[in-house]
């Protein structure tokens, strides 16, 4: 038996520390290698760096990483080196020697050593030699030329190929449609994909029409005739193209189609305001199922979308012939049930929706959950270590677009407990959780349910909520007047007229007429609606504690700055204006949650002065 050394040490060269590149490489390493894989940091061109700058470099590197990140396991101060071009004889040789010793010590670690049969070295040499003339080779050809079946009876060819695939020498999967072919030139395969996703100046002229390029560049859908032109320019033989496509699909790089192929990493479409209103306005909604990862691997969402398109009965929704796929959201349909699948930094969130109060079939919902978990299980087998996640649910709003880890309650925390105080917001949120209300949608053989909250809110409660939202506008004015006294308001409107009329957050034509009347009369906040006050507070208000999640983003339970309460009042006003309370089902639990949230926001903004007015509405 021969001894083969597998070295998995990664060197990152820093000329300028750019966080995106650092995170990209560290996440890639963490995704495909062991959790404690050693990373050596080599800072080059360090001629003019002071010792203080060198000492602070490692701390700055750690500051780039997300809080509580597992990526820190790959780094150590002792593996951080500074090298510069030696001006004098002997200068910096000591540093280079330390770097060489560091690499050697990692290479000698026993975990990188693996005993393999010496006969495999013949196959390895043959595969390397083939790269000069072949890009792919069949299993039959390799066996015929280099594998003596009788002599190597106890050794399986498949084991050798699996080993060479794992160390990156070849690409080969022992699966249907792929098991008979080996890609021996991995760099050639990488180039075939690199030219698909490269800069538009390289491939745009190869499109039959500029519309084909724009469609691909915006949606990620690549027309097959466009792809053929790209590969023709690379002199890729026609007979090799099906194999390339099958391998790309297996690796989650694209989903094959008859006339067009979907390349998810090229999709740059945002889930816009129109789409958000349509999604949130669906009458029937399930609870939000959350698959929460301790570490969500790089490119995982792209590969998951490919797996859902290829390996399930789900179909991508189309709206006016435009596929419902976005850069971080996908909308599928399965047996008349819409599936919204959203990726966040650490989780996959799923919600089932139906229009016109159509009930959600629990068997279909349970099947969707099972299918998704099967796809995730399939994907995680491609990583060196199984990627683990915990099943959770959103505790309150049930909005699949909401990204807040603080609102996740795990299935094992609430299992068998019925109605309990929220494990996340037992004190600050003041709300209860009903286990059945969260889990009933995702259990096969459970009764069908019409919505996440079963019954339409009584008319009296709907009227009370409408009055509270109107009162919220008055509360915002009370706060607005404290930030913009009359003289300050007039100065702000005068000094910023150009920005307010033509800037990125400019007023609408109606708002301009309200704020800048043709008569030239002086205006005050009593004539302003919520959007006008919001724009002025957001852009020109001073000393306002900003929203926890940032302006324009919905706050969650427990987030209670004045900026958060401004966002809450704006949110409820928008929902009222878009008739969302009339079109979606809402029971007493919903009403209690909404009214309590709005009431507390009003009281905080007005320092309790609206308490009697709230009591008059809610009694």
HELIX and SHEET records of a PDB file:
HELIX    1   1 UNK A   19  UNK A   32  1                                  14    
HELIX    2   2 UNK A   51  UNK A   63  1                                  13    
HELIX    3   3 UNK A   70  UNK A   74  5                                   5    
HELIX    4   4 UNK A   77  UNK A   79  5                                   3    
HELIX    5   5 UNK A   93  UNK A  107  1                                  15    
HELIX    6   6 UNK A  110  UNK A  112  5                                   3    
HELIX    7   7 UNK A  120  UNK A  130  1                                  11    
HELIX    8   8 UNK A  139  UNK A  146  1                                   8    
HELIX    9   9 UNK A  157  UNK A  166  1                                  10    
HELIX   10  10 UNK A  186  UNK A  197  1                                  12    
HELIX   11  11 UNK A  200  UNK A  203  1                                   4    
HELIX   12  12 UNK A  204  UNK A  206  5                                   3    
HELIX   13  13 UNK A  210  UNK A  219  1                                  10    
HELIX   14  14 UNK A  224  UNK A  233  1                                  10    
HELIX   15  15 UNK A  238  UNK A  240  5                                   3    
HELIX   16  16 UNK A  241  UNK A  250  1                                  10    
HELIX   17  17 UNK A  264  UNK A  266  5                                   3    
HELIX   18  18 UNK A  273  UNK A  280  1                                   8    
HELIX   19  19 UNK A  300  UNK A  311  1                                  12    
HELIX   20  20 UNK A  362  UNK A  380  1                                  19    
HELIX   21  21 UNK A  405  UNK A  407  5                                   3    
HELIX   22  22 UNK A  411  UNK A  414  1                                   4    
HELIX   23  23 UNK A  435  UNK A  439  1                                   5    
HELIX   24  24 UNK A  440  UNK A  442  5                                   3    
HELIX   25  25 UNK A  459  UNK A  483  1                                  25    
HELIX   26  26 UNK A  486  UNK A  495  1                                  10    
HELIX   27  27 UNK A  497  UNK A  502  1                                   6    
HELIX   28  28 UNK A  509  UNK A  515  1                                   7    
HELIX   29  29 UNK A  525  UNK A  527  5                                   3    
HELIX   30  30 UNK A  530  UNK A  540  1                                  11    
HELIX   31  31 UNK A  562  UNK A  577  1                                  16    
HELIX   32  32 UNK A  580  UNK A  583  1                                   4    
HELIX   33  33 UNK A  588  UNK A  606  1                                  19    
HELIX   34  34 UNK A  611  UNK A  618  1                                   8    
SHEET    1   A 2 UNK A   2  UNK A   5  0                                        
SHEET    2   A 2 UNK A 113  UNK A 116 -1                                        
SHEET    1   B 3 UNK A  10  UNK A  14  0                                        
SHEET    2   B 3 UNK A  39  UNK A  43  1                                        
SHEET    3   B 3 UNK A  80  UNK A  82  1                                        
SHEET    1   C 2 UNK A 136  UNK A 138  0                                        
SHEET    2   C 2 UNK A 181  UNK A 183 -1                                        
SHEET    1   D 2 UNK A 221  UNK A 223  0                                        
SHEET    2   D 2 UNK A 260  UNK A 262 -1                                        
SHEET    1   E 5 UNK A 284  UNK A 285  0                                        
SHEET    2   E 5 UNK A 347  UNK A 354 -1                                        
SHEET    3   E 5 UNK A 289  UNK A 293 -1                                        
SHEET    4   E 5 UNK A 389  UNK A 394 -1                                        
SHEET    5   E 5 UNK A 408  UNK A 410 -1                                        
SHEET    1   F 5 UNK A 284  UNK A 285  0                                        
SHEET    2   F 5 UNK A 347  UNK A 354 -1                                        
SHEET    3   F 5 UNK A 337  UNK A 343 -1                                        
SHEET    4   F 5 UNK A 329  UNK A 334 -1                                        
SHEET    5   F 5 UNK A 315  UNK A 316 -1                                        
SHEET    1   G 2 UNK A 318  UNK A 319  0                                        
SHEET    2   G 2 UNK A 322  UNK A 323 -1                                        
SHEET    1   H 2 UNK A 419  UNK A 421  0                                        
SHEET    2   H 2 UNK A 432  UNK A 434 -1                                        
END                                                                             
